Amino acid sequence: MTKTNDIVQKLWNLCNDLRDDGVTYHQYVTELTYLLFLKMLKETGEEGQLPEGKRWDDLRKQNNVGVLDFYRQLLLDLGKDKHPLVGQIYADANSFMRKPTTLRKLIDSIETLDWYSAREEGLGDLYEGLLEKNATEKKSGAGQYFTPRPLIDAIVAVMKPGSGDRIQDPAAGTGGFLIAADHYVKAHEDVYDWAEAKQRDYFERAFHGMELVPDTHRLALMNLMLHGLANDPERSGIHLGDTLTPDYEKLGKATLILSNPPFGTKKGTGDARRTDLTFQTSNKQFMFLQHIYRSLETHGRAAVILPDNVLFESGQGKQIRADLMDKCRLHTILRLPTGIFYAQGVKTNVLFFTRGAGEKGNTKDVWVYDLRANMPQFGKRTPLTREHFQEFEEAYGDDPWGSEDALARRVDTGTEGRFRKFTREEIRERGDSLDISWLRDDSADSGDLPEPSQLAEEALTELAGAMEELRAILLELGEDQQTLEEAGVLS
């Protein structure tokens, strides 16, 4: 175990100690972000971003009686701070802790961690590890739409982000795709040898995203900051807003879009809708898909994760798929294994496409890679790894745009293989359905199904996640903790 992993585990273990204070897993990570931001600015020598008297050591030296009141006032003051990043991270912040002793234990524990090793291995990696821990802990309820890291890395590897890209994620979450794209660029290009103007343009203007949920947005800002990426609302970073409203204008055009839009339907919230999108529907995935292919520059490329229904739904769904295949070269579909997301029943795909120069007839052939049939049941016993995507990456090839020359070099493996080509005419004959499969899935008939005990465990953990959310709602509504415990809501 690396030092960073060790620190992540120690921080996560503290959450169990805070359960007596009514703090949920998700609240804990948010609370930890407030404290880690102060501590990490001290560790990186950047405390000048904070006003005097509102820094880590000012909080740490408070006595046990006054520490919680001081902390609550600090959150209020930093939420009004003029520094754009500080003000955004602490906007509308409030503490979920109710006992000064709980806060004191958390402060002291953070102070005694091995911060030298954390700096050496990267504070960004430490924070990413904490976010991933939260997302993969089913009881937290945070992982419902969490994109597994091996999948993100495989998508980024075939899309090959570069120094000249404007990279966007319109449903950014905690910034996983943007961070992975940054890692890829730094691994393949000597960023710090670039001219100063090119470096500044990359760090300040290359990455753009939008996140709807304030607490998730807060985590994303922290994540980008620790990886050295700018969060200037006027230029780049992850904006707080709804891509499916006029907020989208903050994102601008992109040469590369990587995204896993949220599942579900858009409720009537009273917010202004996207009148610029041709096909109006309550299905959020179809609205996000339209945003994505309309936001690409000419020859811009995208990879987007979408559930099966987007590939076969009739009516406007069919019209949107036809519009996508007209305006873009939809060259590759990756059918993903089941069970890799927190919501076990969700079946998903990755669509890879490139915006064409014209508005019609850009898709000639679509290649489908079936990574779903005859795959193991992924979970704790069989975790998804990067190796599971190795053959797909090799079959995809080295051209992220899926040019005609690159597609001509691909090999159709026939009805017994995983990779096949379908012409636009064949897809049209299917009613423009992209839900294409041909392999018999023997795993569904074999013993490769979850054990009853595993299914029961998953049901219990999902119920625990729901109880966590209920606990948070009731406590925020002012219900007395002792009353909730007596009612069996808290234990």
C-alpha atoms as one frame of an Amber mdcrd trajectory, in Angstrom:
protein
   0.000   0.000   0.000   1.387   3.428  -0.925   1.621   6.204   1.641  -1.206
   8.002  -0.168  -3.483   4.951   0.040  -2.607   4.606   3.707  -3.589   8.235
   4.376  -6.841   7.835   2.425  -7.735   4.779   4.515  -6.966   6.611   7.773
  -9.120   9.573   6.734 -11.937   7.255   5.707 -11.781   5.312   8.969 -12.395
   8.551  10.858 -15.855   8.680   9.325 -16.918   5.727  11.439 -15.952   7.662
  14.554 -18.127  10.588  13.442 -21.260   8.507  12.919 -22.283   9.178  16.506
 -22.522  12.857  15.575 -25.106  12.088  12.880 -22.662  12.753  10.021 -23.362
  10.788   6.825 -20.605   9.535   4.525 -21.258  12.193   1.895 -21.439  14.947
   4.520 -18.161  13.708   5.928 -16.338  14.060   2.607 -17.774  17.562   2.165
 -16.756  18.486   5.724 -13.332  17.009   5.141 -12.961  19.148   2.015 -13.435
  22.331   4.062 -10.681  21.264   6.451  -8.312  19.741   3.894  -8.411  22.897
   1.788  -7.046  24.867   4.753  -4.432  22.230   5.561  -3.304  21.693   1.964
  -2.837  25.432   1.371  -0.543  25.403   4.396   1.353  22.368   3.069   1.815
  23.941  -0.378   2.807  27.361   0.963  -0.219  29.054  -0.601  -1.994  30.279
   2.535  -1.797  33.802   1.166  -5.038  33.011  -0.674  -6.777  33.055   2.726
  -7.352  36.115   4.926  -5.239  36.361   8.064  -6.887  34.772  11.062  -8.777
  32.285   8.863  -6.043  29.730   8.257  -5.286  26.192   9.406  -3.173  27.103
  12.434  -5.760  29.682  13.540  -8.332  26.899  13.664  -6.003  24.339  15.223
  -5.037  26.547  18.175  -8.645  27.095  19.301  -9.556  25.503  22.629 -12.070
  22.680  22.827 -14.833  24.975  24.039 -14.628  27.542  21.248 -13.357  25.523
  18.296 -16.772  24.680  16.778 -18.079  28.257  16.993 -14.822  29.564  15.473
 -15.064  26.990  12.673 -18.663  27.861  11.833 -17.797  31.559  11.622 -14.740
  30.735   9.500 -16.973  28.916   6.991 -19.307  31.906   6.773 -16.432  34.358
   6.279 -14.637  32.276   3.636 -17.909  31.847   1.740 -17.902  35.631   1.255
 -14.205  35.806   0.357 -13.280  37.761  -2.775 -10.769  35.159  -3.955 -12.761
  33.308  -6.659 -11.679  29.782  -5.723 -11.997  30.267  -1.961 -15.406  31.875
  -2.342 -16.647  29.036  -4.570 -15.413  26.200  -2.352 -16.954  27.712   0.781
 -20.109  29.128  -0.839 -23.104  28.418   1.447 -20.902  26.103   3.510 -22.125
  24.924   6.877 -20.850  22.341   9.311 -22.763  19.135   9.943 -20.909  18.527
  13.199 -22.660  19.195  16.478 -19.985  18.458  19.081 -16.727  20.417  19.539
 -14.998  17.163  20.518 -15.843  15.660  17.124 -14.274  18.586  15.278 -11.237
  18.537  17.557 -10.647  14.841  16.859 -10.833  15.461  13.119  -8.428  18.432
  13.236  -5.904  16.546  15.371  -6.090  13.474  13.135  -5.492  15.528   9.979
  -2.553  17.298  11.627  -0.793  14.032  12.520  -0.965  12.449   9.045   2.225
  11.903   7.017   1.988  15.087   4.963   5.575  14.854   3.702   4.771  11.592
   1.896   1.463  13.008   0.700   3.275  15.963  -0.899   5.839  13.651  -2.483
   3.189  11.394  -4.033   0.854  14.258  -4.912  -1.926  15.904  -2.924  -4.198
  15.584  -5.931  -3.798  11.805  -5.886  -4.651  11.791  -2.180  -7.865  13.722
  -2.723  -8.830  11.647  -5.770  -8.364   8.533  -3.672 -10.740   9.919  -1.067
 -13.380  10.731  -3.691 -13.068   7.254  -5.182 -13.373   5.703  -1.729 -16.597
   7.641  -1.170 -17.992   6.639  -4.558 -17.198   2.940  -4.189 -18.562   2.765
  -0.635 -22.126   1.700  -1.385 -23.424   2.908   1.968 -22.480   6.466   0.998
 -24.976   6.497  -1.872 -22.446   8.613  -3.812 -21.498   6.072  -6.453 -24.746
   5.719  -8.343 -23.313   7.397 -11.425 -19.632   7.046 -10.570 -17.565   6.261
 -13.655 -15.044   3.506 -12.842 -11.454   4.711 -13.133 -10.342   1.907 -15.520
 -13.140   2.890 -17.917 -12.207   6.575 -17.761  -8.550   5.759 -18.418  -9.400
   3.489 -21.364 -11.633   6.141 -22.954  -9.005   8.846 -22.484  -6.301   6.565
 -23.927  -8.129   6.055 -27.232  -9.253   9.708 -27.457  -5.679  10.984 -26.953
  -6.160  14.506 -25.536  -3.394  16.895 -26.550  -1.988  20.333 -25.859  -4.195
  22.079 -28.405  -7.493  20.655 -27.166 -10.329  22.489 -25.450 -11.682  19.693
 -23.279 -15.213  19.715 -21.885 -17.395  17.611 -19.596 -20.946  19.018 -19.397
 -21.815  16.662 -16.501 -18.501  16.914 -14.690 -19.227  15.343 -11.311 -16.014
  15.585  -9.297 -13.929  16.145 -12.438 -12.729  12.593 -13.119 -12.632  12.851
 -16.921 -10.900  16.248 -16.889  -8.284  15.090 -14.373  -7.605  11.918 -16.386
  -7.226  13.968 -19.578  -4.717  16.203 -17.789  -2.792  13.124 -16.594  -2.661
  11.813 -20.174  -1.368  15.084 -21.614   1.334  15.366 -18.940   2.375  11.733
 -19.495   2.762  12.204 -23.263   3.988  15.796 -23.548   6.620  17.741 -21.618
   4.193  20.399 -20.409   6.721  22.218 -18.250   9.099  22.689 -21.189   6.470
  24.585 -23.156   6.748  28.325 -23.647   5.210  30.274 -20.773   2.270  31.515
 -22.851   1.431  27.967 -23.990   1.633  26.665 -20.421  -0.648  29.411 -19.171
  -3.140  28.762 -21.959  -3.196  25.058 -21.093  -3.626  25.407 -17.332  -6.077
  28.308 -17.510  -8.146  27.621 -20.621  -7.987  23.959 -21.664 -10.483  22.394
 -19.235 -14.174  23.217 -18.964 -17.012  21.526 -17.133 -20.373  22.070 -15.485
 -21.882  20.447 -12.407 -25.422  20.895 -11.139 -25.079  19.809  -7.482 -23.377
  22.421  -5.231 -21.653  19.920  -2.916 -20.323  17.880  -5.843 -19.175  21.101
  -7.521 -17.266  21.962  -4.351 -15.448  18.623  -4.483 -14.657  19.135  -8.175
 -13.112  22.563  -7.535 -10.878  21.096  -4.855  -9.879  18.240  -7.167  -8.889
  20.536 -10.033  -7.041  22.925  -7.729  -4.905  20.121  -6.292  -3.974  19.066
  -9.833  -2.860  22.581 -10.750  -5.791  23.348 -13.056  -7.462  26.755 -12.984
 -10.929  27.419 -11.598 -11.515  30.928 -12.884 -15.250  31.358 -13.588 -14.468
  33.787 -16.393 -12.131  31.462 -18.269 -12.157  27.790 -17.354 -12.716  25.205
 -14.670 -15.947  23.584 -13.566 -18.918  25.920 -13.397 -21.861  25.496 -11.047
 -24.920  25.280 -13.259 -27.274  23.191 -15.371 -26.083  22.326 -18.874 -29.700
  21.773 -19.900 -30.521  25.458 -19.303 -28.950  28.629 -20.771 -26.091  28.059
 -18.280 -24.512  25.975 -21.071 -23.253  29.172 -22.724 -20.466  29.310 -20.113
 -18.978  26.147 -21.627 -18.441  27.314 -25.198 -17.204  25.095 -28.022 -14.833
  22.165 -27.545 -12.449  20.038 -29.576 -12.867  17.094 -27.182 -15.850  16.183
 -24.991 -15.713  13.332 -22.473 -18.810  12.709 -20.379 -21.052  10.350 -18.437
 -24.359  12.273 -18.243 -26.717  11.469 -15.343 -29.475   8.945 -15.875 -33.147
   9.826 -15.573 -35.624  12.451 -16.730 -35.548  16.208 -16.326 -38.260  17.331
 -13.947 -40.195  20.532 -14.485 -38.223  22.822 -12.193 -39.281  26.089 -13.732
 -35.772  26.693 -15.081 -35.443  27.989 -18.625 -34.993  25.193 -21.146 -32.544
  24.795 -24.022 -34.465  26.357 -26.903 -31.412  25.945 -29.162 -31.756  22.147
 -29.237 -33.896  20.852 -32.096 -35.486  17.911 -30.296 -37.140  18.767 -26.981
 -37.510  15.777 -24.662 -37.646  15.079 -20.928 -34.998  12.370 -21.366 -31.816
  13.924 -19.992 -29.451  11.644 -21.909 -30.930  12.702 -25.249 -30.677  16.373
 -24.257 -27.060  15.945 -23.155 -26.256  14.037 -26.336 -27.626  16.888 -28.458
 -25.611  19.406 -26.429 -22.455  17.358 -26.927 -22.543  16.914 -30.696 -23.678
  20.507 -31.201 -20.880  21.835 -28.972 -18.076  20.198 -30.924 -15.910  22.260
 -33.221 -15.627  20.929 -36.772 -13.537  17.724 -36.536 -13.924  17.814 -32.754
 -14.308  14.394 -31.137 -16.373  13.010 -28.280 -16.824   9.923 -26.127 -20.049
   9.752 -24.131 -21.420   7.036 -21.853 -25.122   6.350 -22.417 -27.619   3.700
 -21.269 -29.086   1.165 -23.688 -32.432   2.941 -24.082 -30.735   5.839 -25.887
 -29.644   3.372 -28.560 -33.093   1.968 -29.336 -35.811   4.373 -28.118 -38.261
   5.281 -30.891 -39.877   8.616 -31.755 -37.586  11.521 -30.939 -34.907   9.048
 -29.905 -34.719   7.745 -33.458 -34.661  11.308 -34.830 -31.827  12.326 -32.501
 -29.730   9.281 -33.461 -30.294  10.038 -37.147 -29.306  13.674 -36.559 -26.170
  12.543 -34.718 -25.195  10.237 -37.601 -25.829  13.030 -40.100 -23.833  15.730
 -38.323 -21.099  13.448 -36.982 -19.105  10.410 -37.978 -20.361   7.939 -35.367
 -17.598   5.406 -35.870 -17.473   3.241 -32.731 -19.797   1.893 -30.046 -18.419
   0.038 -27.031 -21.006  -2.174 -25.303 -19.962  -2.119 -21.650 -20.184  -5.013
 -19.190 -23.107  -5.035 -16.794 -22.501  -4.479 -13.106 -19.674  -1.959 -13.407
 -21.797   0.891 -12.072 -23.295   1.253  -8.599 -26.780   0.808 -10.098 -26.301
  -2.872 -10.944 -29.114  -3.203 -13.460 -27.994  -0.363 -15.718 -26.620  -1.437
 -19.107 -24.430   1.152 -20.770 -22.379   1.928 -23.865 -19.742   4.398 -24.980
 -20.416   6.274 -28.227 -17.348   7.636 -30.042 -17.955  10.238 -32.743 -16.336
  13.120 -34.630 -18.106  16.261 -35.826 -18.158  16.484 -39.607 -17.539  19.489
 -41.831 -21.058  19.254 -43.262 -24.500  18.710 -41.759 -25.488  15.542 -43.614
 -24.218  12.036 -44.316 -21.131  11.972 -42.118 -21.610   8.429 -40.788 -20.739
   5.725 -43.306 -19.969   2.740 -41.056 -20.361   2.046 -37.333 -18.064  -0.416
 -35.592 -19.492  -2.162 -32.519 -17.278  -3.781 -29.888 -19.185  -6.138 -27.578
 -17.507  -6.165 -24.167 -20.756  -7.273 -22.504 -21.391 -10.832 -23.642 -19.548
 -13.613 -21.819 -17.835 -11.288 -19.366 -17.447 -12.019 -15.643 -19.809 -10.621
 -13.023 -17.882  -7.576 -11.844 -17.909  -6.607  -8.193 -15.688  -6.817  -5.138
 -14.633 -10.382  -5.978 -13.893  -9.543  -9.622 -12.982  -5.853  -9.891 -12.963
  -4.122 -13.255  -9.391  -3.354 -14.340  -7.669  -1.593 -17.219  -6.643  -4.999
 -18.593 -10.287  -5.753 -19.389 -10.162  -2.952 -21.997  -6.807  -3.883 -23.549
  -8.213  -5.775 -26.556 -10.750  -3.019 -27.219  -8.025  -0.352 -27.183  -5.961
  -2.390 -29.647  -8.973  -2.937 -31.922  -9.903   0.767 -31.786  -6.537   1.751
 -33.233  -4.327   4.787 -32.852  -6.538   7.422 -34.522  -8.788   9.165 -31.968
 -10.897  10.765 -34.726 -11.863   7.476 -36.373 -10.897   8.704 -39.835 -11.872
   6.712 -42.922  -8.260   5.579 -43.384  -8.084   4.407 -39.766 -11.414   2.583
 -40.006 -10.227   0.841 -43.176  -7.392  -0.732 -41.167  -9.771  -2.299 -38.640
 -10.551  -6.017 -38.783 -14.132  -7.308 -38.622 -13.938 -10.441 -36.464 -17.236
 -11.884 -37.727 -20.151 -13.379 -35.846 -17.898 -15.305 -33.454 -15.805 -12.279
 -32.507 -16.367  -9.120 -30.491 -15.701  -6.443 -33.150 -17.963  -5.980 -36.170
 -18.751  -3.338 -38.782 -22.273  -2.233 -39.742 -22.956   0.098 -42.656 -25.177
   3.144 -42.339 -27.664   1.419 -44.642 -27.788  -1.653 -42.395 -28.476   0.583
 -39.403 -31.190   2.415 -41.324 -32.824  -0.940 -42.046 -32.820  -1.559 -38.296
 -34.885   1.596 -37.784 -31.752   3.528 -36.803 -31.419   1.365 -33.701 -27.841
   1.209 -32.450 -28.594  -1.517 -29.912 -26.705  -4.151 -31.886 -25.641  -7.518
 -30.498 -24.829 -10.866 -32.089 -22.956 -12.961 -29.518 -24.837 -15.526 -27.450
 -24.254 -14.566 -23.823 -23.466 -17.913 -22.211 -22.581 -16.246 -18.914 -26.281
 -15.564 -18.314 -26.933 -19.323 -18.414 -23.878 -20.342 -16.441 -22.865 -20.218
 -12.830 -21.396 -16.757 -13.379 -24.372 -15.112 -11.730 -24.072 -13.438  -8.325
 -24.522 -15.680  -5.314 -27.804 -15.151  -3.419 -25.750 -13.864  -0.490 -24.127
 -11.266  -2.764 -27.513 -10.141  -4.068 -28.774  -9.874  -0.494 -25.690  -7.884
   0.501 -26.193  -5.494  -2.426 -29.838  -5.008  -1.444 -28.828  -4.268   2.138
 -26.129  -1.785   1.147 -28.488   0.031  -1.210 -31.029   0.208   1.622 -28.292
   1.546   3.904 -27.506   4.237   1.345 -31.162   5.248   1.253 -31.208   5.390
   5.065 -28.140   7.645   4.972 -29.959  10.087   2.716 -33.065   9.971   4.933
 -30.925  10.537   8.014 -29.363  13.639   6.452 -32.714  15.072   5.369 -34.326
  14.598   8.782 -31.372  16.073  10.645 -31.277  19.072   8.318 -34.997  19.577
   8.947 -34.152  19.922  12.618 -35.360  16.575  13.911 -33.836  15.699  17.272
 -31.198  12.987  16.987 -32.379  11.119  20.095 -35.928  11.032  18.713 -34.671
   9.598  15.420 -32.635   6.969  17.247 -35.660   5.908  19.257 -37.638   5.654
  16.007 -34.951   3.425  14.533 -33.930   5.899  11.805 -30.510   6.396  13.391
 -28.535   3.608  14.940
